[in-house]
C-alpha cells in the first residue's frame, strides 16, 4: 500500500489477526510442469470465505520464472467491511521448496476503505506485498527500535529507485516507505484499478507490491503489464519486470503474478 500514515504506529492487532489466519495446511506441495520447469505450491491460508496461497515456477537452474499470490473465488467474499488504516493482513508463506529466491514471503492486505492520498488509492483494494525480508525482520521495523526514525528517513541511492518513483513522506511500521510512480493516471484523476509500488526501509528495497482494486478483480481480468525497474538491487539475483492480474475460469481463482524475472545486479 502507499499512503500517508495517521500515526507512526500500526496496530499490532492487525498482525495478530493475520497470524490467526495462518496456513490451513502445514506444508506446501510441488508438481513438475515439464523437464525445464518446476511448479511449487505453497500452503493455503484462510481468507474471507475462501483461501489464499502462493505459487512459484522455477526453471531447471532453480531461478524463478513466475511468483504468484492466488486467491480462490470465495476469498473476495465475507471480508471485513472495516479495518485499521493498514487493512487486514494475511501472511501467505512461499512454498518451502522456493528457498533461494530473493523473496521470503508474501502478505495480502485487504484495505476495505482504501487509504490516502484521497482520490488516488481510496477505493477498496488489495495490496499484495512480496517481501525480500523475513517476518522477523518486518516485526523489528517499529518505533520500539531507537533507530526507527533514522532508518525510515534514510533514502535509497538513486540507482536503486525506478524512474519517476517517489517516496511517501513517512514510513509505515512493519512495512517501510512506499514509493509509487507519480506520473500514472491514478495521480492525475484518471482512477485506480491496478498499479505497482516498491517499498524501502533503511535505504534498501524490502518489497515489490502490485495493488489491485476489488472491483477490478471482480471483472475477471486478464492483463499483463511491464513496470519500471531500478538500475541496481540490494543483492544480485533474479527480479521481475512485469506483473499480471488474471482470473482462471476453470479453477475459479484470481492470480496476481510477478513475471519477467531476469538476473540483475
C-alpha positions in Angstrom: 0.0 0.0 0.0 1.1 3.6 -0.4 -0.4 6.2 1.9 0.3 8.9 4.4 0.0 7.4 7.9 -2.2 9.0 10.5 0.3 8.0 13.2 3.6 6.2 13.4 2.1 3.1 15.0 0.4 0.3 13.0 -1.7 -1.7 15.4 -0.2 -5.0 16.3 -3.6 -6.4 16.3 -3.6 -6.3 12.5 -0.6 -8.6 12.5 -2.2 -10.8 15.2 -5.3 -11.1 13.0 -3.1 -12.2 10.1 -1.4 -14.8 12.2 -4.8 -16.1 13.3 -5.4 -16.9 9.7 -2.1 -18.7 9.1 -1.9 -21.9 7.0 -4.7 -24.4 6.9 -2.1 -26.9 5.6 1.2 -27.4 7.3 3.3 -27.7 4.2 3.1 -26.9 0.5 3.2 -29.3 -2.4 5.0 -29.3 -5.7 4.2 -30.5 -9.1 6.5 -30.9 -12.1 5.3 -29.0 -15.2 7.9 -30.3 -17.6 11.6 -31.1 -18.0 12.5 -27.4 -17.9 10.2 -26.0 -15.2 9.0 -27.0 -11.7 5.8 -25.7 -10.3 5.7 -25.2 -6.5 2.5 -24.6 -4.5 2.5 -23.0 -1.0 0.2 -23.8 1.9 -3.3 -22.3 1.9 -4.3 -19.5 4.3 -7.9 -18.8 5.2 -9.2 -15.6 3.7 -12.8 -14.4 3.5 -14.9 -17.3 2.5 -12.0 -18.9 0.7 -8.3 -19.2 0.7 -5.0 -17.5 -0.4 -1.8 -19.2 -1.3 1.4 -18.6 -3.3 2.8 -20.4 -6.2 6.3 -20.3 -7.7 7.6 -21.7 -11.0 11.3 -22.3 -11.3 13.4 -23.2 -14.3 15.9 -26.0 -14.5 18.6 -23.8 -12.9 16.3 -23.0 -9.9 15.7 -19.4 -11.0 12.1 -18.1 -10.6 10.0 -17.8 -13.8 6.9 -16.6 -12.0 5.7 -15.9 -8.5 2.0 -15.6 -7.7 -0.5 -14.8 -5.0 -3.5 -16.9 -5.7 -6.9 -16.1 -4.3 -9.8 -18.5 -4.5 -13.1 -17.1 -5.8 -14.5 -17.2 -2.2 -11.6 -15.1 -0.9 -13.3 -12.0 -2.2 -16.5 -12.7 -0.2 -17.1 -12.3 3.6 -14.1 -9.9 4.0 -14.3 -7.3 6.9 -16.1 -4.2 6.0 -13.9 -2.0 8.2 -10.3 -2.2 9.2 -7.5 -0.2 10.7 -5.6 2.1 8.4 -3.2 -0.7 7.3 -6.0 -3.0 6.5 -6.3 -6.7 7.4 -3.1 -8.6 6.9 -3.0 -12.2 5.6 0.5 -13.7 5.8 1.0 -16.1 2.9 4.2 -18.2 3.0 6.1 -19.1 -0.1 6.5 -22.8 -0.9 9.1 -24.4 1.3 11.0 -25.6 -1.8 11.2 -22.0 -3.1 14.1 -21.0 -0.9 17.0 -19.4 -2.7 14.9 -16.7 -4.4 15.3 -13.1 -3.3 11.8 -13.2 -1.8 10.9 -14.6 1.6 7.1 -14.4 1.9 4.0 -12.6 0.7 1.4 -10.6 2.6 -2.0 -9.8 1.2 -3.5 -6.7 2.8 -7.3 -6.2 2.4 -8.0 -2.4 2.6 -11.8 -2.1 2.6 -11.9 1.7 3.0 -8.9 2.4 0.9 -6.2 4.9 2.1 -4.7 8.3 1.3 -3.9 10.0 -0.9 -7.6 11.0 -1.3 -8.8 10.4 -4.8 -5.9 8.1 -5.6 -6.0 4.9 -3.5 -9.2 5.3 -1.6 -11.2 2.5 -3.3 -11.5 -0.9 -1.6 -8.4 -2.8 -2.8 -5.8 -5.5 -2.1 -2.1 -4.7 -1.6 -0.1 -7.8 -2.4 3.4 -7.4 -0.9 6.2 -9.8 -2.0 8.7 -9.3 0.8 12.5 -9.6 0.4 12.9 -9.7 4.2 11.7 -12.2 6.8 8.7 -11.9 9.0 11.1 -11.4 12.0 12.8 -8.5 10.2 9.4 -6.9 9.5 8.5 -7.2 13.1 11.6 -5.3 14.1 10.6 -2.3 11.9 8.7 -0.4 14.6 9.2 2.7 16.7 10.3 0.4 19.5 13.7 0.4 17.7 15.6 3.6 18.8 16.9 3.8 15.2 13.5 3.5 13.5 13.3 7.2 12.7 16.7 7.3 11.2 16.2 4.1 9.2 12.8 5.3 8.0 14.3 8.6 6.7 17.3 7.0 5.1 16.9 7.5 1.4 17.9 4.8 -1.2 20.6 5.8 -3.6 19.2 7.0 -6.9 20.3 3.8 -8.8 18.1 1.7 -6.5 14.9 3.6 -7.4 13.0 3.1 -10.6 12.5 6.2 -12.8 9.6 8.5 -11.8 9.1 6.7 -8.5 8.8 9.0 -5.4 8.5 8.0 -1.7 5.7 8.9 0.7 6.7 11.3 3.5 6.5 8.7 6.2 7.3 5.1 6.8 4.8 2.5 7.9 5.9 0.3 10.8 6.5 -3.3 9.7 6.4 -2.2 6.0 8.6 0.8 5.3 8.2 3.7 2.9 6.1 3.2 -0.1 7.3 4.5 -3.5 5.0 5.0 -6.4 5.1 6.3 -10.0 3.6 9.8 -9.7 3.2 10.0 -13.5 0.5 7.3 -13.6 -3.1 8.2 -14.2 -4.2 7.4 -10.7 -2.4 10.5 -9.5 -4.0 12.7 -12.2 -7.7 12.0 -11.8 -7.9 9.0 -14.1 -8.8 6.5 -11.5 -7.0 3.5 -10.0 -7.6 -0.2 -10.9 -4.1 -1.7 -10.6 -0.5 -0.4 -10.3 2.9 -1.3 -8.9 4.6 0.1 -5.8 8.0 -0.5 -4.3 8.9 -0.5 -0.6 12.1 0.7 1.0 13.5 0.8 4.6 16.9 1.8 5.9 17.8 2.8 2.3 17.2 -0.7 0.9 14.3 -2.2 -1.1 12.2 -4.5 1.1 9.2 -5.4 -1.1 7.5 -5.3 -4.5 3.8 -4.6 -4.4 1.1 -5.0 -7.0 -2.1 -3.3 -5.8 -5.5 -4.1 -7.3 -9.0 -2.8 -6.6 -11.6 -5.4 -5.6 -13.9 -4.0 -8.3 -11.2 -4.7 -10.9 -10.7 -8.3 -9.8 -14.4 -8.8 -9.9 -14.3 -8.1 -13.7 -12.3 -11.3 -14.0 -9.4 -9.6 -15.8 -6.6 -10.9 -17.9 -3.9 -8.2 -18.1 -0.1 -8.2 -18.1 1.9 -5.0 -17.5 5.5 -4.0 -17.7 6.7 -1.9 -14.8 9.8 0.2 -14.2 12.8 -1.4 -12.6 15.9 0.2 -10.9 19.4 0.1 -12.3 20.6 -1.8 -9.2 19.2 -4.0 -6.4 20.2 -4.6 -2.8 21.6 -8.0 -3.8 22.4 -9.7 -7.1 19.6 -12.1 -8.1 16.6 -12.7 -10.2 14.0 -9.9 -10.1 10.7 -9.4 -12.1 9.8 -6.7 -14.6 6.1 -7.5 -15.3 3.0 -8.3 -13.3 -0.2 -9.9 -14.4 -3.7 -10.0 -12.9 -5.8 -12.9 -14.2 -8.9 -14.9 -13.4 -8.8 -18.7 -14.1 -12.2 -19.7 -15.1 -11.5 -23.5 -14.8 -10.1 -23.2 -11.3 -12.3 -20.2 -10.2 -9.4 -18.3 -8.7 -7.6 -15.0 -9.1 -3.9 -14.8 -9.8 -1.7 -11.8 -9.0 1.6 -12.8 -10.7 5.2 -11.4 -10.9 6.8 -12.3 -14.3 9.8 -11.3 -16.5 12.4 -12.5 -14.0 16.0 -11.7 -15.0 19.3 -11.8 -13.3 20.2 -8.3 -12.1 22.9 -6.6 -10.0 
